[in-house]
């Protein structure tokens, strides 16, 4: 009797996967995480779309809306700190404190050298200060980072 029981148990073990629809799991392999784009890459793709929209615009309102969206993306940075510093520099410039603005922009560019709008703002500040050579140098950098900048 014991032999019959063992045979029956062994048969069930062997047949169990077939009876259960063979639910055996495949060996797990490491699945590569989906490749995510950096914020800069996403902004670049969005800028491509906005420049295309600007090119196709048929009315002044459409052009202004696309331009505003472009400026919003240019003002955005990978770091909230960079954005705050740009706002502080702009405020100082608007309040007639160019040296303070320049100090902030120099630190900002030192910390975030790929932040195009920081270079653009400093180019504007240099222009307003009458330092045209420095302004042109910063404009060159702006155009290196974003050739479509206006």
DSSP file (Angstrom, degrees, kcal/mol; ACC not computed):
  #  RESIDUE AA STRUCTURE BP1 BP2  ACC     N-H-->O    O-->H-N    N-H-->O    O-->H-N    TCO  KAPPA ALPHA  PHI   PSI    X-CA   Y-CA   Z-CA
    1    1 A X     >        0   0    0      0, 0.0     4,-2.3     0, 0.0     5,-0.2   0.000 360.0 360.0 360.0 -41.3    0.0    0.0    0.0
    2    2 A X  H  >  +     0   0    0      1,-0.2     4,-2.2     2,-0.2     5,-0.2   0.879 360.0  52.5 -62.0 -35.8    2.8    2.3    0.9
    3    3 A X  H  > S+     0   0    0      2,-0.2     4,-2.4     1,-0.2    -1,-0.2   0.875 108.2  50.4 -65.7 -39.9    4.3    1.7   -2.6
    4    4 A X  H  > S+     0   0    0      2,-0.2     4,-2.6     1,-0.2    -1,-0.2   0.914 110.3  50.0 -65.0 -42.0    1.1    2.6   -4.3
    5    5 A X  H  X S+     0   0    0     -4,-2.3     4,-2.6     2,-0.2    -2,-0.2   0.918 111.7  47.6 -62.7 -44.1    0.8    5.8   -2.3
    6    6 A X  H  X S+     0   0    0     -4,-2.2     4,-2.6     2,-0.2    -1,-0.2   0.909 112.5  49.5 -64.2 -41.4    4.4    6.8   -3.2
    7    7 A X  H  X S+     0   0    0     -4,-2.4     4,-2.4     2,-0.2    -2,-0.2   0.916 112.1  48.0 -62.7 -43.1    3.8    6.1   -6.8
    8    8 A X  H  X S+     0   0    0     -4,-2.6     4,-2.3     2,-0.2    -2,-0.2   0.913 112.8  48.0 -63.5 -44.1    0.6    8.1   -6.8
    9    9 A X  H  X S+     0   0    0     -4,-2.6     4,-2.1     1,-0.2    -2,-0.2   0.914 112.7  48.6 -63.6 -43.7    2.3   11.1   -5.1
   10   10 A X  H  X S+     0   0    0     -4,-2.6     4,-2.1     1,-0.2    -2,-0.2   0.896 110.4  51.4 -64.3 -40.7    5.2   10.9   -7.5
   11   11 A X  H  X S+     0   0    0     -4,-2.4     4,-2.6     1,-0.2    -1,-0.2   0.901 109.5  50.3 -62.5 -41.8    2.8   10.8  -10.4
   12   12 A X  H  X S+     0   0    0     -4,-2.3     4,-1.8     2,-0.2    -1,-0.2   0.896 109.5  51.1 -64.3 -39.8    0.9   13.9   -9.1
   13   13 A X  H  < S+     0   0    0     -4,-2.1     4,-0.5     2,-0.2    -1,-0.2   0.907 114.2  43.3 -63.7 -41.0    4.2   15.8   -8.7
   14   14 A X  H  < S+     0   0    0     -4,-2.1     4,-0.4     1,-0.2     3,-0.3   0.896 120.6  40.8 -71.2 -39.6    5.3   15.1  -12.2
   15   15 A X  H  X S+     0   0    0     -4,-2.6     4,-2.5    -5,-0.2     3,-0.3   0.628  90.5  91.3 -84.9 -14.1    1.8   15.8  -13.7
   16   16 A X  H  X S+     0   0    0     -4,-1.8     4,-2.1     1,-0.2     6,-0.3   0.882  84.5  50.4 -54.1 -46.2    1.0   18.8  -11.6
   17   17 A X  H  4>S+     0   0    0     -4,-0.5     5,-4.8    -3,-0.3     6,-0.3   0.913 113.0  46.7 -61.1 -38.9    2.5   21.4  -14.0
   18   18 A X  H >45S+     0   0    0     -4,-0.4     3,-1.1    -3,-0.3    -1,-0.2   0.903 113.0  49.0 -67.9 -39.6    0.5   19.9  -16.9
   19   19 A X  H 3<5S+     0   0    0     -4,-2.5    -1,-0.2     1,-0.3    -2,-0.2   0.809 111.7  50.1 -68.5 -28.8   -2.7   19.8  -14.8
   20   20 A X  T 3<5S-     0   0    0     -4,-2.1    -1,-0.3    -5,-0.3    -2,-0.2   0.291 125.8 -98.2 -93.1  11.0   -2.2   23.4  -13.7
   21   21 A X  T < 5 -     0   0    0     -3,-1.1    -3,-0.2     1,-0.2    -2,-0.1   0.752  64.7 -78.0  79.5  22.9   -1.7   24.6  -17.2
   22   22 A X      < +     0   0    0     -5,-4.8    -1,-0.2    -6,-0.3    -4,-0.1   0.951  65.1 177.0  48.2  64.6    2.1   24.6  -16.8
   23   23 A X        +     0   0    0     -6,-0.3    -1,-0.2     2,-0.0    -5,-0.1   0.126  22.5 145.0 -85.5  22.0    2.3   27.8  -14.8
   24   24 A X        -     0   0    0     -7,-0.1     2,-0.3     1,-0.1     0, 0.0  -0.367  49.7-123.9 -61.3 137.7    6.0   27.4  -14.3
   25   25 A X        -     0   0    0      1,-0.1     3,-0.1    -2,-0.0     2,-0.1  -0.618  20.1-116.9 -84.7 142.6    7.7   30.8  -14.3
   26   26 A X        -     0   0    0     -2,-0.3    -1,-0.1     1,-0.1     3,-0.1  -0.420  47.9 -83.7 -68.5 152.1   10.4   31.5  -16.7
   27   27 A X        -     0   0    0      1,-0.1     2,-0.3    -2,-0.1    -1,-0.1  -0.339  52.6-114.0 -57.9 137.7   13.7   32.3  -15.0
   28   28 A X        -     0   0    0     -3,-0.1     2,-0.3     3,-0.0    -1,-0.1  -0.540  33.5-168.7 -78.7 139.9   13.8   35.9  -14.1
   29   29 A X        -     0   0    0     -2,-0.3     2,-0.4    -3,-0.1    -3,-0.0  -0.899  35.6 -91.7-122.3 155.0   16.3   38.1  -15.8
   30   30 A X        -     0   0    0     -2,-0.3     2,-0.6     1,-0.1     0, 0.0  -0.514  40.5-147.5 -67.6 123.4   17.3   41.6  -15.0
   31   31 A X        -     0   0    0     -2,-0.4     2,-0.2     1,-0.0     3,-0.1  -0.829  16.7-123.0 -95.2 126.4   15.0   43.9  -16.9
   32   32 A X        -     0   0    0     -2,-0.6     3,-0.1     1,-0.1    -1,-0.0  -0.469  30.3-113.4 -67.8 133.9   16.7   47.1  -17.9
   33   33 A X        -     0   0    0     -2,-0.2    -1,-0.1     1,-0.1     3,-0.1  -0.344  43.6 -87.1 -64.1 150.3   14.8   50.1  -16.7
   34   34 A X        -     0   0    0      1,-0.1     2,-0.5    -3,-0.1    -1,-0.1  -0.318  49.1-105.9 -57.7 136.8   13.2   52.2  -19.3
   35   35 A X        -     0   0    0     -3,-0.1     2,-0.3     1,-0.0    -1,-0.1  -0.541  40.5-155.1 -69.9 119.9   15.7   54.8  -20.6
   36   36 A X        -     0   0    0     -2,-0.5     2,-0.3    -3,-0.1    -1,-0.0  -0.735   9.1-126.5 -99.5 146.1   14.6   58.1  -19.1
   37   37 A X        -     0   0    0     -2,-0.3     2,-0.1     1,-0.1    -1,-0.0  -0.640  24.5-116.3 -89.5 147.5   15.4   61.4  -20.7
   38   38 A X     >  -     0   0    0     -2,-0.3     4,-2.5     1,-0.1     5,-0.2  -0.365  29.7-107.5 -73.5 160.5   17.1   64.1  -18.6
   39   39 A X  H  > S+     0   0    0      1,-0.2     4,-2.6     2,-0.2     5,-0.2   0.887 122.5  54.0 -55.9 -38.0   15.2   67.3  -18.0
   40   40 A X  H  > S+     0   0    0      2,-0.2     4,-2.3     1,-0.2    -1,-0.2   0.903 108.4  48.3 -64.3 -40.5   17.5   69.0  -20.5
   41   41 A X  H  > S+     0   0    0      2,-0.2     4,-2.2     1,-0.2    -2,-0.2   0.898 112.0  49.1 -66.0 -39.7   16.8   66.5  -23.2
   42   42 A X  H  X S+     0   0    0     -4,-2.5     4,-2.4     2,-0.2    -2,-0.2   0.906 111.4  49.3 -66.4 -40.2   13.0   66.8  -22.6
   43   43 A X  H  X S+     0   0    0     -4,-2.6     4,-2.8    -5,-0.2    -2,-0.2   0.916 109.7  52.5 -63.5 -41.2   13.3   70.6  -22.8
   44   44 A X  H  X S+     0   0    0     -4,-2.3     4,-2.1     2,-0.2    -2,-0.2   0.917 110.4  46.8 -61.1 -44.2   15.3   70.3  -26.0
   45   45 A X  H  X S+     0   0    0     -4,-2.2     4,-1.9     2,-0.2    -1,-0.2   0.910 113.0  49.4 -63.8 -41.4   12.6   68.1  -27.6
   46   46 A X  H  X S+     0   0    0     -4,-2.4     4,-2.5     1,-0.2    -2,-0.2   0.892 108.5  53.5 -65.6 -38.5    9.9   70.5  -26.5
   47   47 A X  H  X S+     0   0    0     -4,-2.8     4,-2.9     2,-0.2     5,-0.3   0.907 105.0  54.7 -61.8 -40.9   11.9   73.5  -27.9
   48   48 A X  H  X S+     0   0    0     -4,-2.1     4,-1.9     1,-0.2    -1,-0.2   0.932 110.5  46.3 -56.4 -44.9   12.0   71.7  -31.2
   49   49 A X  H  X S+     0   0    0     -4,-1.9     4,-2.4     1,-0.2    -2,-0.2   0.910 112.9  49.2 -64.1 -42.3    8.2   71.4  -31.2
   50   50 A X  H  X S+     0   0    0     -4,-2.5     4,-2.7     2,-0.2    -2,-0.2   0.883 109.5  50.6 -69.1 -37.7    7.8   75.0  -30.2
   51   51 A X  H  X S+     0   0    0     -4,-2.9     4,-2.3     2,-0.2    -1,-0.2   0.886 110.8  50.0 -66.8 -36.2   10.1   76.3  -32.9
   52   52 A X  H  X S+     0   0    0     -4,-1.9     4,-1.9    -5,-0.3    -2,-0.2   0.916 111.4  49.1 -63.8 -42.2    8.2   74.2  -35.4
   53   53 A X  H  X S+     0   0    0     -4,-2.4     4,-1.0     2,-0.2    -2,-0.2   0.903 110.5  50.3 -62.9 -41.4    4.9   75.7  -34.0
   54   54 A X  H  < S+     0   0    0     -4,-2.7     3,-0.5     1,-0.2    -1,-0.2   0.901 109.5  51.5 -62.7 -41.0    6.4   79.2  -34.2
   55   55 A X  H  < S+     0   0    0     -4,-2.3    -1,-0.2     1,-0.2    -2,-0.2   0.858 114.2  43.2 -64.0 -36.1    7.4   78.5  -37.9
   56   56 A X  H  < S+     0   0    0     -4,-1.9    -1,-0.2    -5,-0.1    -2,-0.2   0.557  84.7 126.4 -86.6  -8.7    3.9   77.4  -38.7
   57   57 A X     <  -     0   0    0     -4,-1.0    -3,-0.1    -3,-0.5     3,-0.1  -0.196  35.8-175.3 -57.7 138.1    2.1   80.2  -36.8
   58   58 A X        +     0   0    0      1,-0.0     2,-0.3     0, 0.0    -1,-0.1   0.439  63.0  47.0-113.9  -4.4   -0.4   82.1  -39.0
   59   59 A X  S  > S-     0   0    0      1,-0.1     4,-2.2     0, 0.0     5,-0.2  -0.937  80.9-116.3-136.2 160.6   -1.4   84.8  -36.5
   60   60 A X  H  > S+     0   0    0     -2,-0.3     4,-2.7     1,-0.2     5,-0.2   0.886 116.5  54.3 -59.8 -40.1    0.2   87.2  -34.1
   61   61 A X  H  > S+     0   0    0      1,-0.2     4,-2.4     2,-0.2    -1,-0.2   0.912 108.0  48.9 -62.4 -43.1   -1.5   85.4  -31.2
   62   62 A X  H  > S+     0   0    0      2,-0.2     4,-2.2     1,-0.2    -1,-0.2   0.911 112.5  48.7 -62.6 -42.0   -0.1   82.0  -32.3
   63   63 A X  H  X S+     0   0    0     -4,-2.2     4,-2.6     1,-0.2    -2,-0.2   0.924 112.1  47.8 -64.4 -44.6    3.4   83.5  -32.6
   64   64 A X  H  X S+     0   0    0     -4,-2.7     4,-2.6     2,-0.2    -1,-0.2   0.887 111.0  51.2 -65.4 -38.3    3.3   85.2  -29.2
   65   65 A X  H  X S+     0   0    0     -4,-2.4     4,-2.1     2,-0.2    -1,-0.2   0.931 112.5  45.7 -64.2 -44.8    2.0   82.1  -27.5
   66   66 A X  H  X S+     0   0    0     -4,-2.2     4,-2.2     2,-0.2    -2,-0.2   0.917 113.1  50.5 -64.1 -42.7    4.8   80.0  -29.0
   67   67 A X  H  X S+     0   0    0     -4,-2.6     4,-2.7     1,-0.2    -2,-0.2   0.918 109.4  50.6 -61.6 -43.5    7.4   82.6  -28.1
   68   68 A X  H  X S+     0   0    0     -4,-2.6     4,-2.2     1,-0.2    -1,-0.2   0.905 110.3  49.5 -61.3 -41.7    6.1   82.8  -24.5
   69   69 A X  H  X S+     0   0    0     -4,-2.1     4,-1.9     2,-0.2    -1,-0.2   0.880 110.2  51.5 -65.6 -37.3    6.4   79.0  -24.2
   70   70 A X  H  X S+     0   0    0     -4,-2.2     4,-2.5     2,-0.2    -2,-0.2   0.944 109.9  48.8 -63.1 -47.9    9.9   79.1  -25.6
   71   71 A X  H  X S+     0   0    0     -4,-2.7     4,-2.1     1,-0.2    -2,-0.2   0.889 108.0  55.3 -60.4 -38.7   10.9   81.8  -23.1
   72   72 A X  H  X S+     0   0    0     -4,-2.2     4,-1.0     1,-0.2    -1,-0.2   0.913 109.8  45.9 -60.8 -42.0    9.4   79.7  -20.3
   73   73 A X  H  < S+     0   0    0     -4,-1.9     3,-0.3     1,-0.2    -1,-0.2   0.890 110.4  53.2 -68.7 -38.4   11.5   76.7  -21.2
   74   74 A X  H  < S+     0   0    0     -4,-2.5    43,-0.5     1,-0.2    -1,-0.2   0.857 107.8  51.5 -64.6 -33.0   14.7   78.8  -21.6
   75   75 A X  H  < S+     0   0    0     -4,-2.1    -1,-0.2    -5,-0.2    -2,-0.2   0.753  93.5  93.8 -74.3 -23.3   14.1   80.2  -18.1
   76   76 A X     <  -     0   0    0     -4,-1.0     2,-0.3    -3,-0.3    41,-0.2  -0.411  56.1-174.0 -72.9 145.4   13.8   76.6  -16.7
   77   77 A X        -     0   0    0     -2,-0.1     6,-0.0     2,-0.1    -2,-0.0  -0.861  39.8-111.7-131.6 167.3   16.8   74.9  -15.2
   78   78 A X  S    S+     0   0    0     -2,-0.3     2,-0.4     1,-0.1     3,-0.1   0.652 105.6  56.0 -71.3 -13.9   17.6   71.5  -13.9
   79   79 A X     >  -     0   0    0      1,-0.1     4,-1.7    33,-0.0     3,-0.2  -0.972  68.7-150.5-125.4 128.4   18.0   73.1  -10.5
   80   80 A X  H  > S+     0   0    0     -2,-0.4     4,-2.3     1,-0.2     5,-0.2   0.846 102.7  60.5 -60.5 -31.8   15.4   75.2   -8.6
   81   81 A X  H  > S+     0   0    0      1,-0.2     4,-2.6     2,-0.2    -1,-0.2   0.917 102.2  50.9 -61.0 -43.3   18.4   76.9   -7.0
   82   82 A X  H  > S+     0   0    0      1,-0.2     4,-2.3     2,-0.2    -1,-0.2   0.905 109.8  50.2 -61.5 -41.5   19.6   78.1  -10.4
   83   83 A X  H  X S+     0   0    0     -4,-1.7     4,-2.1     2,-0.2    -1,-0.2   0.902 110.6  49.0 -64.5 -40.6   16.2   79.5  -11.2
   84   84 A X  H  X S+     0   0    0     -4,-2.3     4,-2.5     2,-0.2    -2,-0.2   0.917 110.6  50.8 -64.9 -43.3   16.0   81.4   -7.9
   85   85 A X  H  X S+     0   0    0     -4,-2.6     4,-2.6     1,-0.2    -2,-0.2   0.900 109.0  51.2 -62.5 -40.0   19.4   82.8   -8.5
   86   86 A X  H  X S+     0   0    0     -4,-2.3     4,-2.4     1,-0.2    -1,-0.2   0.915 110.2  49.9 -62.9 -41.2   18.4   84.0  -12.0
   87   87 A X  H  X S+     0   0    0     -4,-2.1     4,-2.4     2,-0.2    -2,-0.2   0.908 111.3  48.8 -62.9 -41.4   15.3   85.6  -10.5
   88   88 A X  H  X S+     0   0    0     -4,-2.5     4,-2.5     2,-0.2    -2,-0.2   0.909 111.5  49.1 -64.9 -42.0   17.5   87.4   -7.9
   89   89 A X  H  X S+     0   0    0     -4,-2.6     4,-2.3     2,-0.2    -2,-0.2   0.905 112.1  48.8 -63.9 -41.3   19.9   88.6  -10.5
   90   90 A X  H  X S+     0   0    0     -4,-2.4     4,-2.6     2,-0.2    -2,-0.2   0.907 111.0  50.3 -64.8 -42.2   17.1   89.9  -12.7
   91   91 A X  H  X S+     0   0    0     -4,-2.4     4,-1.7     2,-0.2    -2,-0.2   0.929 111.1  48.3 -62.3 -45.6   15.5   91.7   -9.7
   92   92 A X  H  <>S+     0   0    0     -4,-2.5     5,-2.9     1,-0.2    -1,-0.2   0.900 112.3  49.6 -62.2 -40.6   18.8   93.3   -8.8
   93   93 A X  H ><5S+     0   0    0     -4,-2.3     3,-1.4     1,-0.2    -2,-0.2   0.929 111.9  47.6 -63.5 -45.0   19.3   94.4  -12.4
   94   94 A X  H 3<5S+     0   0    0     -4,-2.6    -1,-0.2     1,-0.3    -2,-0.2   0.767 109.2  54.9 -68.2 -25.7   15.8   95.8  -12.6
   95   95 A X  T 3<5S-     0   0    0     -4,-1.7    -1,-0.3    -5,-0.2    -2,-0.2   0.295 122.7-102.6 -91.9   9.7   16.3   97.7   -9.3
   96   96 A X  T < 5S+     0   0    0     -3,-1.4     2,-0.3     1,-0.1    -3,-0.2   0.821  85.5 123.3  77.5  31.3   19.5   99.4  -10.5
   97   97 A X     >< +     0   0    0     -5,-2.9     4,-2.4    -6,-0.1     5,-0.2  -0.592  23.3 160.7-120.4  68.6   22.0   97.2   -8.7
   98   98 A X  H  > S+     0   0    0     -2,-0.3     4,-2.9     1,-0.2     5,-0.2   0.851  72.3  53.7 -63.0 -35.8   24.2   96.0  -11.6
   99   99 A X  H  > S+     0   0    0      2,-0.2     4,-2.3     1,-0.2    -1,-0.2   0.910 111.0  46.5 -65.7 -40.5   27.2   95.0   -9.5
  100  100 A X  H  > S+     0   0    0      2,-0.2     4,-2.2     1,-0.2    -2,-0.2   0.923 113.7  48.8 -64.9 -43.6   25.0   92.8   -7.3
  101  101 A X  H  X S+     0   0    0     -4,-2.4     4,-2.7     1,-0.2    -2,-0.2   0.916 111.1  50.3 -60.9 -43.8   23.3   91.3  -10.3
  102  102 A X  H  X S+     0   0    0     -4,-2.9     4,-2.7     1,-0.2    -1,-0.2   0.903 108.4  52.3 -62.8 -41.8   26.7   90.6  -11.9
  103  103 A X  H  X S+     0   0    0     -4,-2.3     4,-1.9     2,-0.2    -1,-0.2   0.922 112.0  45.8 -59.9 -44.9   27.9   88.9   -8.7
  104  104 A X  H  X S+     0   0    0     -4,-2.2     4,-2.7     1,-0.2    -2,-0.2   0.928 113.6  49.0 -63.9 -45.5   24.9   86.6   -8.6
  105  105 A X  H  X S+     0   0    0     -4,-2.7     4,-2.9     1,-0.2     5,-0.3   0.884 108.6  53.1 -65.1 -38.3   25.2   85.8  -12.3
  106  106 A X  H  X S+     0   0    0     -4,-2.7     4,-2.0     2,-0.2    -1,-0.2   0.924 112.7  44.2 -62.1 -43.6   28.9   85.0  -12.1
  107  107 A X  H  X S+     0   0    0     -4,-1.9     4,-2.2    -5,-0.2     5,-0.2   0.915 113.7  51.6 -64.7 -42.4   28.2   82.6   -9.2
  108  108 A X  H  X S+     0   0    0     -4,-2.7     4,-2.8     1,-0.2    -2,-0.2   0.933 111.6  45.1 -60.7 -47.9   25.3   81.1  -11.2
  109  109 A X  H  < S+     0   0    0     -4,-2.9    -1,-0.2     1,-0.2    -2,-0.2   0.869 111.4  54.2 -66.1 -36.3   27.3   80.6  -14.3
  110  110 A X  H  < S+     0   0    0     -4,-2.0     3,-0.4    -5,-0.3    -1,-0.2   0.890 117.0  36.7 -62.8 -38.7   30.2   79.1  -12.3
  111  111 A X  H  < S+     0   0    0     -4,-2.2     2,-0.2     1,-0.2    -2,-0.2   0.815 132.1  27.1 -83.3 -32.1   27.8   76.6  -10.7
  112  112 A X    ><  +     0   0    0     -4,-2.8     3,-1.9    -5,-0.2    -1,-0.2  -0.621  65.7 168.1-132.3  72.5   25.6   75.9  -13.7
  113  113 A X  T 3  S+     0   0    0     -3,-0.4    -1,-0.1     1,-0.3    -4,-0.1   0.632  76.9  55.7 -66.8 -13.0   27.7   76.6  -16.8
  114  114 A X  T 3  S+     0   0    0      1,-0.0     2,-1.4     4,-0.0    -1,-0.3   0.342  74.2 111.2 -99.0   6.8   25.2   75.0  -19.2
  115  115 A X    X>  -     0   0    0     -3,-1.9     4,-1.3     1,-0.2     3,-1.2  -0.672  51.3-168.2 -84.3  94.2   22.3   77.2  -18.1
  116  116 A X  H 3> S+     0   0    0     -2,-1.4     4,-2.3     1,-0.3     3,-0.2   0.845  79.6  57.4 -53.8 -42.7   21.9   79.2  -21.2
  117  117 A X  H 3> S+     0   0    0    -43,-0.5     4,-2.5     1,-0.2    -1,-0.3   0.790 100.3  58.1 -68.1 -26.1   19.6   81.8  -19.8
  118  118 A X  H <> S+     0   0    0     -3,-1.2     4,-2.3     2,-0.2    -1,-0.2   0.925 109.2  45.6 -65.3 -43.4   22.2   82.8  -17.1
  119  119 A X  H  X S+     0   0    0     -4,-1.3     4,-2.3    -3,-0.2    -2,-0.2   0.906 113.0  50.6 -63.4 -41.6   24.6   83.6  -19.9
  120  120 A X  H  X S+     0   0    0     -4,-2.3     4,-2.1     2,-0.2    -2,-0.2   0.910 110.4  48.7 -63.8 -42.4   22.0   85.5  -21.8
  121  121 A X  H  X S+     0   0    0     -4,-2.5     4,-2.4     1,-0.2    -1,-0.2   0.903 112.0  48.9 -65.6 -40.3   21.0   87.5  -18.7
  122  122 A X  H  X S+     0   0    0     -4,-2.3     4,-3.0     2,-0.2    -1,-0.2   0.874 108.2  54.3 -68.0 -34.9   24.7   88.4  -18.1
  123  123 A X  H  X S+     0   0    0     -4,-2.3     4,-2.2     2,-0.2    -2,-0.2   0.918 110.2  47.4 -61.1 -42.4   25.1   89.4  -21.7
  124  124 A X  H  X S+     0   0    0     -4,-2.1     4,-2.5     2,-0.2    -2,-0.2   0.923 112.3  49.3 -63.5 -44.7   22.2   91.8  -21.3
  125  125 A X  H  X S+     0   0    0     -4,-2.4     4,-1.9     1,-0.2    -2,-0.2   0.935 110.1  50.1 -61.7 -47.4   23.7   93.1  -18.1
  126  126 A X  H  <>S+     0   0    0     -4,-3.0     5,-2.5     1,-0.2     4,-0.5   0.907 110.4  51.4 -57.7 -41.3   27.1   93.6  -19.6
  127  127 A X  H ><5S+     0   0    0     -4,-2.2     3,-1.5     1,-0.2    -1,-0.2   0.940 109.6  48.7 -60.2 -47.4   25.4   95.5  -22.5
  128  128 A X  H 3<5S+     0   0    0     -4,-2.5    -1,-0.2     1,-0.3    -2,-0.2   0.801 110.1  52.5 -63.8 -28.2   23.5   97.7  -20.2
  129  129 A X  T 3<5S-     0   0    0     -4,-1.9    -1,-0.3    -5,-0.2    -2,-0.2   0.498 118.5-112.9 -84.2  -4.5   26.8   98.4  -18.3
  130  130 A X  T < 5S+     0   0    0     -3,-1.5     2,-1.4    -4,-0.5    -3,-0.2   0.572  77.4 131.5  83.8   9.3   28.5   99.4  -21.6
  131  131 A X     >< +     0   0    0     -5,-2.5     4,-2.0    -6,-0.2    -1,-0.2  -0.648  24.4 165.7 -94.3  78.0   30.8   96.4  -21.5
  132  132 A X  H  >  +     0   0    0     -2,-1.4     4,-2.7     1,-0.2    -1,-0.2   0.826  67.9  55.7 -69.8 -34.3   30.2   95.4  -25.1
  133  133 A X  H  > S+     0   0    0      2,-0.2     4,-2.2     1,-0.2    -1,-0.2   0.937 111.4  44.0 -64.1 -45.0   33.1   93.0  -25.5
  134  134 A X  H  > S+     0   0    0      2,-0.2     4,-2.2     1,-0.2    -2,-0.2   0.882 112.6  53.5 -66.2 -37.1   32.0   90.9  -22.5
  135  135 A X  H  X S+     0   0    0     -4,-2.0     4,-2.3     1,-0.2    -2,-0.2   0.934 109.7  47.1 -62.1 -46.2   28.4   91.1  -23.7
  136  136 A X  H  X S+     0   0    0     -4,-2.7     4,-2.3     2,-0.2    -2,-0.2   0.880 109.9  53.7 -63.9 -37.8   29.4   89.7  -27.2
  137  137 A X  H  X S+     0   0    0     -4,-2.2     4,-1.6     1,-0.2    -1,-0.2   0.915 111.0  46.0 -62.8 -42.0   31.5   87.0  -25.5
  138  138 A X  H  X S+     0   0    0     -4,-2.2     4,-2.6     2,-0.2    -2,-0.2   0.874 109.4  54.5 -69.2 -35.8   28.5   85.9  -23.5
  139  139 A X  H  X S+     0   0    0     -4,-2.3     4,-2.6     1,-0.2    -2,-0.2   0.905 105.4  54.0 -62.7 -39.8   26.2   86.0  -26.6
  140  140 A X  H  X S+     0   0    0     -4,-2.3     4,-1.7     1,-0.2    -1,-0.2   0.914 109.7  47.6 -58.6 -41.8   28.7   83.7  -28.3
  141  141 A X  H  X S+     0   0    0     -4,-1.6     4,-2.4     2,-0.2    -2,-0.2   0.910 109.1  53.6 -66.3 -42.0   28.3   81.3  -25.4
  142  142 A X  H  X S+     0   0    0     -4,-2.6     4,-3.0     1,-0.2    -2,-0.2   0.937 111.0  46.2 -55.7 -47.6   24.5   81.6  -25.5
  143  143 A X  H  < S+     0   0    0     -4,-2.6    -1,-0.2     1,-0.2    -2,-0.2   0.778 108.9  55.3 -72.0 -25.9   24.5   80.7  -29.2
  144  144 A X  H  < S+     0   0    0     -4,-1.7     3,-0.3    -5,-0.2    -1,-0.2   0.914 115.7  38.7 -65.7 -42.4   26.9   77.8  -28.6
  145  145 A X  H  < S+     0   0    0     -4,-2.4     2,-0.3     1,-0.3    -2,-0.2   0.863 138.1  12.9 -76.7 -36.9   24.5   76.4  -26.0
  146  146 A X    ><  -     0   0    0     -4,-3.0     3,-2.1    -5,-0.2    -1,-0.3  -0.759  63.9-172.0-144.2  90.5   21.3   77.2  -28.0
  147  147 A X  T 3  S+     0   0    0     -3,-0.3    -4,-0.1    -2,-0.3    -1,-0.1   0.691  86.0  56.8 -60.5 -19.1   21.8   78.3  -31.6
  148  148 A X  T 3  S+     0   0    0     -5,-0.0    -1,-0.3     2,-0.0    -5,-0.1   0.411  77.1 131.0 -92.2   3.3   18.2   79.3  -32.0
  149  149 A X    <         0   0    0     -3,-2.1    -6,-0.0    -7,-0.2    -3,-0.0  -0.240 360.0 360.0 -60.7 143.1   18.2   81.8  -29.2
  150  150 A X              0   0    0     -7,-0.0    -1,-0.1     0, 0.0    -3,-0.0   0.323 360.0 360.0-130.3 360.0   16.8   85.2  -29.9
